[in-house]
Amino acid sequence: MNAPTGASGAEDGTAAPRGGPAGHAVVPCRACLSGEDLDWLGGRSVSLALDLTTSVTVRPPGARPPAGAAPDGGAGAWAGEVWTFLRRRLPGLGPRPPAVTAHSEAPAASGLSSSTALIVALFRAFTEAAVPVAGGAGGAGGWSVPARTLAQWAYEFEFAIFNGGGMDHLAVIAGGLLLLDGRTTGLPEITHRADFPDEWAVVVLDSATRKDTSDHIRSVRAQLAAGDTRLAAYRERTDAASAAVWEAVRGRDLSALGAAMSRAHRAMRDLQGMSTPLLEELRSLALHAADLPLKLSGAGGGGALVGVCPAADQAEVVARLRRALGPAHPRARVIPARAAAGLAPEIAAAPAP
């Protein structure tokens, strides 16, 4: 693991994540186009960062929160827990975190990694804005933590809670389209990073039903320990779907992309029970109303479906889906999105420690 440095920069040659002024971080969410759980089961997965961002701003001492902000600034208990984690690694931090204001454009508990985006944004904002008390080793403006270290710390923080993998952390930090090779422990390897085609856009259909990551991971780990053959089949089929998704994007073949994402979804549904009757109804609706193949993003049991369409058609596709949802699905939302850069795209080219 790389050690944090002073304000001069990163030790591993990777620029510190970009987030604007010190104490302010803006982090994208991500959609998984194929490969849920393969980041820690082993196998390939494809992630795409989306411009539905989460922002965290450290407020100056004594500053009041913006009008309408939650009492905790919108960060919930995560701010205090991230701060506690950092105090064990960065000398001289005070006992309490600075006040923050957080805001997310991504729906919560939807499989789009909004929680990881918040955690990464807290790590970045805190490390850049927090000035250590006497005896600390940080610079006058806080610490500049290398992007690779930031990803490792955020992964370790979430692993202690959910026991999952590291796809999400790399996805929101590196941004763009990533082909990842999973590891049973630690962060996956970024095999390739590419820019998503400008002529394509993303449509998110949020079902407004929450997924439960912790229960899902416990169940899959039990399957793994028992040598479940269905899990082995899922891993094999989804790994192949991930390769097909990557090749379709690189070849700019939208039809092939939709077919590969659909294969990944069917493996999730048929072999791992990740889908629900509601999600399947929404998929059928989208295909009928807008000819848009949708795939569940994230661990399943609820959450959001994602599809890719020509950018020139995105507004019409969104309008058709909203009309089709009608009174039968009043809580579901259709959200247009585009591919996004991450905090530090250069991390994809940096060697792992």
DOZAKOL-718901 format. One record per residue (C-alpha): residue number from 1; x, y, z; residue in one letter. Coordinates in Angstrom, 2 decimals. Layout:
   resi         X         Y         Z   resn
    NUM         X         Y         Z      A
...
This chain:
   resi         X         Y         Z   resn
      1      0.00      0.00      0.00      M
      2      1.28      3.50     -0.75      N
      3      1.77      5.80      2.19      A
      4      0.10      9.22      2.25      P
      5      2.32     12.09      1.25      T
      6      2.46     15.78      1.97      G
      7      0.75     18.31     -0.26      A
      8      3.35     17.87     -3.01      S
      9      1.71     14.83     -4.64      G
     10      1.54     11.07     -4.98      A
     11      4.35      8.58     -4.51      E
     12      3.09      6.12     -7.11      D
     13      3.11      8.56    -10.00      G
     14     -0.68      8.80     -9.98      T
     15     -2.11     12.28     -9.64      A
     16     -4.19     12.82     -6.55      A
     17     -7.91     12.43     -7.38      P
     18     -9.42     15.54     -8.87      R
     19    -12.38     16.97     -6.97      G
     20    -12.05     20.76     -7.13      G
     21    -10.98     22.88     -4.13      P
     22     -9.52     21.18     -1.07      A
     23    -12.32     19.83      1.06      G
     24    -14.68     19.38     -1.86      H
     25    -15.02     16.11     -3.77      A
     26    -17.36     15.10     -6.58      V
     27    -17.57     11.39     -7.34      V
     28    -19.58      9.57    -10.05      P
     29    -21.71      6.52     -9.43      C
     30    -21.29      3.41    -11.55      R
     31    -23.39      0.89    -13.44      A
     32    -22.25     -2.72    -13.71      C
     33    -22.74     -3.78    -17.33      L
     34    -21.74     -7.36    -16.46      S
     35    -19.99     -9.28    -13.70      G
     36    -21.69     -8.74    -10.35      E
     37    -19.74    -10.52     -7.58      D
     38    -16.95    -11.55     -9.94      L
     39    -14.73     -8.84     -8.50      D
     40    -14.36    -11.07     -5.42      W
     41    -15.32    -14.49     -6.82      L
     42    -12.76    -14.21     -9.62      G
     43    -13.61    -13.43    -13.20      G
     44    -14.15    -10.47    -15.48      R
     45    -16.58     -7.62    -14.94      S
     46    -17.32     -4.41    -16.81      V
     47    -18.20     -1.17    -15.01      S
     48    -19.20      2.22    -16.37      L
     49    -19.00      5.44    -14.35      A
     50    -22.10      7.63    -14.68      L
     51    -22.57     11.37    -14.25      D
     52    -25.06     10.90    -11.39      L
     53    -22.63     12.30     -8.86      T
     54    -22.19     12.44     -5.11      T
     55    -20.55     15.54     -3.68      S
     56    -19.08     16.19     -0.24      V
     57    -17.99     19.61      0.97      T
     58    -16.21     20.25      4.26      V
     59    -17.77     23.30      5.86      R
     60    -15.56     25.97      7.45      P
     61    -15.57     25.95     11.26      P
     62    -18.74     27.59     12.55      G
     63    -20.42     27.68      9.14      A
     64    -24.07     26.79      9.13      R
     65    -25.39     24.00      6.90      P
     66    -27.27     25.07      3.78      P
     67    -30.99     25.64      4.13      A
     68    -32.86     22.35      4.03      G
     69    -29.78     20.22      4.68      A
     70    -30.09     17.21      6.97      A
     71    -28.76     17.63     10.53      P
     72    -25.88     15.27      9.72      D
     73    -25.13     17.13      6.48      G
     74    -26.47     14.26      4.40      G
     75    -23.54     11.93      5.15      A
     76    -25.26      9.98      7.92      G
     77    -23.01      7.91     10.18      A
     78    -20.44      7.42      7.41      W
     79    -18.63     10.69      8.16      A
     80    -17.75      9.68     11.71      G
     81    -16.79      6.14     10.72      E
     82    -14.55      7.28      7.86      V
     83    -12.91      9.79     10.18      W
     84    -12.21      7.07     12.76      T
     85    -10.64      4.94     10.03      F
     86     -8.43      7.84      8.93      L
     87     -7.29      8.64     12.47      R
     88     -5.63      5.22     12.63      R
     89     -3.59      6.01      9.51      R
     90     -2.94      9.74      9.49      L
     91     -1.19     11.14     12.55      P
     92     -2.55     14.13     14.38      G
     93     -6.20     14.17     13.33      L
     94     -8.53     15.56     15.94      G
     95    -11.09     13.40     17.71      P
     96    -14.09     14.60     15.71      R
     97    -14.60     15.03     11.97      P
     98    -15.27     18.44     10.47      P
     99    -18.85     19.18      9.48      A
    100    -19.74     18.30      5.91      V
    101    -22.54     18.81      3.43      T
    102    -23.24     15.84      1.16      A
    103    -25.57     15.49     -1.81      H
    104    -26.20     12.59     -4.18      S
    105    -27.93     12.54     -7.56      E
    106    -28.01      8.72     -7.68      A
    107    -30.89      6.82     -6.06      P
    108    -29.87      5.13     -2.81      A
    109    -29.64      1.34     -2.45      A
    110    -30.15      0.94     -6.19      S
    111    -27.09     -1.01     -7.31      G
    112    -25.37      2.10     -8.66      L
    113    -22.79      2.34     -5.85      S
    114    -24.04      5.60     -4.37      S
    115    -22.79      4.48     -0.94      S
    116    -19.28      3.81     -2.28      T
    117    -19.33      7.20     -4.03      A
    118    -20.18      8.86     -0.71      L
    119    -17.46      6.97      1.14      I
    120    -14.81      7.79     -1.49      V
    121    -15.90     11.45     -1.49      A
    122    -15.58     11.57      2.31      L
    123    -12.10     10.07      2.15      F
    124    -11.01     12.58     -0.47      R
    125    -12.61     15.65      1.15      A
    126    -11.33     14.78      4.63      F
    127     -7.77     14.01      3.61      T
    128     -7.40     17.19      1.58      E
    129     -9.11     19.56      4.02      A
    130     -8.22     18.21      7.47      A
    131     -5.32     20.09      9.07      V
    132     -3.59     17.96     11.72      P
    133     -3.14     19.16     15.26      V
    134      0.36     19.83     16.56      A
    135      2.70     16.93     15.88      G
    136      0.88     15.68     12.79      G
    137      2.74     14.99      9.57      A
    138      0.33     16.49      7.04      G
    139      0.95     19.68      5.12      G
    140     -0.67     22.99      5.92      A
    141     -3.64     22.08      3.78      G
    142     -3.97     18.48      4.85      G
    143     -2.72     15.33      3.10      W
    144     -2.50     14.46     -0.57      S
    145     -3.26     10.75     -0.60      V
    146     -2.37      8.86     -3.81      P
    147     -5.33      7.57     -5.79      A
    148     -4.24      3.95     -5.38      R
    149     -4.10      4.39     -1.60      T
    150     -7.49      6.09     -1.61      L
    151     -8.98      3.10     -3.45      A
    152     -7.31      0.62     -1.10      Q
    153     -8.50      2.43      2.03      W
    154    -12.06      2.80      0.76      A
    155    -12.09     -0.90     -0.16      Y
    156    -10.77     -1.93      3.27      E
    157    -13.33      0.31      4.98      F
    158    -16.30     -1.22      3.12      E
    159    -14.94     -4.77      3.22      F
    160    -15.00     -4.64      7.02      A
    161    -18.73     -3.87      6.83      I
    162    -20.05     -5.78      3.80      F
    163    -17.32     -8.36      3.05      N
    164    -17.61     -7.64     -0.67      G
    165    -15.26     -6.75     -3.51      G
    166    -13.49     -3.69     -4.86      G
    167    -15.08     -3.09     -8.27      M
    168    -17.07     -0.10     -7.08      D
    169    -14.10      1.75     -5.61      H
    170    -12.00      1.44     -8.74      L
    171    -14.99      2.26    -10.93      A
    172    -15.74      5.62     -9.31      V
    173    -12.07      6.61     -8.96      I
    174    -10.84      5.58    -12.43      A
    175    -14.12      6.40    -14.18      G
    176    -14.93      5.63    -17.79      G
    177    -15.39      2.03    -18.89      L
    178    -13.33     -0.57    -17.00      L
    179    -12.63     -4.22    -17.69      L
    180    -11.72     -5.72    -14.32      L
    181    -10.20     -9.07    -13.42      D
    182    -11.49    -10.12    -10.01      G
    183     -9.50    -11.33     -7.02      R
    184    -10.70    -13.40     -4.09      T
    185     -9.02    -10.90     -1.78      T
    186     -8.08     -7.29     -2.38      G
    187     -8.85     -4.94     -5.23      L
    188     -9.46     -6.35     -8.72      P
    189     -6.94     -5.68    -11.45      E
    190     -7.85     -3.03    -14.00      I
    191     -7.16     -4.95    -17.21      T
    192     -8.26     -2.14    -19.52      H
    193     -9.83      1.31    -19.31      R
    194    -11.60      2.99    -22.25      A
    195    -13.74      6.02    -22.91      D
    196    -17.38      5.19    -23.56      F
    197    -18.59      6.13    -27.07      P
    198    -19.81      9.74    -27.18      D
    199    -22.63      8.69    -29.49      E
    200    -24.16      6.46    -26.79      W
    201    -26.10      7.38    -23.67      A
    202    -27.39      5.50    -20.63      V
    203    -30.93      5.17    -19.34      V
    204    -31.47      4.20    -15.69      V
    205    -34.81      2.78    -14.62      L
    206    -34.94      2.91    -10.83      D
    207    -37.49      0.44     -9.49      S
    208    -37.72      2.28     -6.13      A
    209    -37.22     -1.05     -4.37      T
    210    -34.10     -1.29     -2.24      R
    211    -31.52     -4.04     -2.58      K
    212    -29.71     -5.57      0.42      D
    213    -26.01     -5.96     -0.28      T
    214    -25.02     -7.51      3.05      S
    215    -27.57    -10.34      2.92      D
    216    -26.71    -11.03     -0.70      H
    217    -22.97    -11.30     -0.06      I
    218    -23.50    -13.59      2.94      R
    219    -25.62    -15.88      0.77      S
    220    -23.10    -16.01     -2.07      V
    221    -20.18    -16.62      0.27      R
    222    -22.11    -19.56      1.73      A
    223    -22.59    -20.91     -1.81      Q
    224    -18.88    -20.50     -2.45      L
    225    -17.94    -22.34      0.75      A
    226    -20.32    -25.18     -0.16      A
    227    -18.95    -25.53     -3.69      G
    228    -22.37    -24.77     -5.23      D
    229    -22.38    -25.82     -8.89      T
    230    -24.90    -23.13     -9.81      R
    231    -22.49    -20.49     -8.55      L
    232    -19.72    -22.00    -10.67      A
    233    -22.02    -21.93    -13.71      A
    234    -22.96    -18.33    -12.95      Y
    235    -19.33    -17.31    -12.78      R
    236    -18.54    -19.01    -16.09      E
    237    -21.53    -17.55    -17.96      R
    238    -21.09    -14.06    -16.54      T
    239    -17.37    -13.98    -17.24      D
    240    -18.15    -14.80    -20.89      A
    241    -20.85    -12.12    -20.96      A
    242    -18.36     -9.57    -19.61      S
    243    -15.95    -10.36    -22.43      A
    244    -18.79     -9.93    -24.94      A
    245    -19.86     -6.62    -23.37      V
    246    -16.32     -5.27    -23.58      W
    247    -15.88     -6.31    -27.21      E
    248    -19.27     -4.84    -28.16      A
    249    -18.39     -1.45    -26.69      V
    250    -14.92     -1.44    -28.17      R
    251    -16.46     -2.37    -31.54      G
    252    -19.21      0.23    -31.14      R
    253    -21.85     -2.43    -31.80      D
    254    -24.91     -1.33    -29.83      L
    255    -27.00     -4.34    -30.79      S
    256    -24.29     -6.73    -29.60      A
    257    -23.97     -4.75    -26.37      L
    258    -27.68     -5.08    -25.62      G
    259    -27.54     -8.83    -26.31      A
    260    -24.50     -9.33    -24.07      A
    261    -26.01     -7.31    -21.22      M
    262    -29.19     -9.36    -21.55      S
    263    -27.15    -12.57    -21.26      R
    264    -25.54    -11.23    -18.11      A
    265    -28.97    -10.37    -16.69      H
    266    -30.36    -13.83    -17.44      R
    267    -27.43    -15.43    -15.64      A
    268    -28.13    -13.21    -12.63      M
    269    -31.82    -14.09    -12.70      R
    270    -31.76    -17.78    -13.61      D
    271    -28.68    -18.96    -11.72      L
    272    -28.51    -16.59     -8.74      Q
    273    -32.08    -15.37     -8.25      G
    274    -31.02    -11.72     -8.26      M
    275    -34.07    -10.44    -10.12      S
    276    -37.67    -10.01     -8.93      T
    277    -41.10    -10.13    -10.61      P
    278    -41.22     -6.33    -10.56      L
    279    -37.82     -5.99    -12.21      L
    280    -38.81     -8.48    -14.89      E
    281    -42.03     -6.56    -15.51      E
    282    -40.05     -3.34    -15.91      L
    283    -37.64     -5.04    -18.32      R
    284    -40.53     -6.27    -20.47      S
    285    -42.12     -2.84    -20.41      L
    286    -38.90     -1.16    -21.57      A
    287    -38.39     -3.63    -24.39      L
    288    -41.97     -3.25    -25.60      H
    289    -42.24      0.54    -25.21      A
    290    -38.79      1.65    -26.31      A
    291    -36.99     -1.41    -27.73      D
    292    -34.46     -0.97    -24.93      L
    293    -32.79     -4.06    -23.37      P
    294    -32.27     -3.50    -19.66      L
    295    -29.94     -5.23    -17.21      K
    296    -30.06     -5.19    -13.43      L
    297    -27.10     -3.34    -11.93      S
    298    -25.74     -4.46     -8.57      G
    299    -26.47     -7.33     -6.26      A
    300    -30.17     -7.58     -7.04      G
    301    -33.28     -8.15     -5.02      G
    302    -34.29     -4.63     -6.02      G
    303    -32.54     -1.56     -7.32      G
    304    -32.07     -0.14    -10.79      A
    305    -31.97     -1.44    -14.34      L
    306    -29.68      0.12    -16.93      V
    307    -29.72      0.24    -20.71      G
    308    -27.71      1.92    -23.46      V
    309    -29.19      3.75    -26.45      C
    310    -28.01      6.21    -29.11      P
    311    -27.42      9.59    -27.49      A
    312    -29.57     11.23    -30.15      A
    313    -32.51      9.04    -29.10      D
    314    -32.10      9.31    -25.32      Q
    315    -34.75     11.99    -24.75      A
    316    -37.35     10.08    -26.76      E
    317    -36.50      6.77    -25.06      V
    318    -36.84      8.40    -21.64      V
    319    -40.19      9.95    -22.61      A
    320    -41.54      6.64    -23.90      R
    321    -40.52      4.83    -20.74      L
    322    -42.08      7.46    -18.51      R
    323    -45.34      7.24    -20.41      R
    324    -45.26      3.45    -20.25      A
    325    -44.71      3.40    -16.49      L
    326    -47.88      5.44    -16.06      G
    327    -50.07      4.95    -12.98      P
    328    -49.09      1.29    -12.63      A
    329    -45.59      2.19    -11.41      H
    330    -45.84      5.64     -9.81      P
    331    -42.67      5.31     -7.72      R
    332    -40.37      4.08    -10.48      A
    333    -38.13      6.70    -12.08      R
    334    -36.46      6.99    -15.45      V
    335    -33.15      8.84    -15.21      I
    336    -31.05      9.88    -18.23      P
    337    -27.29      9.60    -17.70      A
    338    -24.01      9.79    -19.58      R
    339    -20.62      8.24    -19.02      A
    340    -18.38     10.11    -16.61      A
    341    -14.72     10.51    -15.80      A
    342    -13.63      9.48    -12.34      G
    343    -11.61     11.27     -9.71      L
    344     -8.32      9.99    -11.15      A
    345     -8.46      8.18    -14.52      P
    346     -4.67      7.82    -14.33      E
    347     -5.06      5.13    -11.68      I
    348     -5.91      2.69    -14.49      A
    349     -2.37      3.04    -15.81      A
    350     -0.65      2.96    -12.41      A
    351      0.89     -0.36    -11.31      P
    352     -0.74     -2.03     -8.35      A
    353      1.39     -1.92     -5.17      P
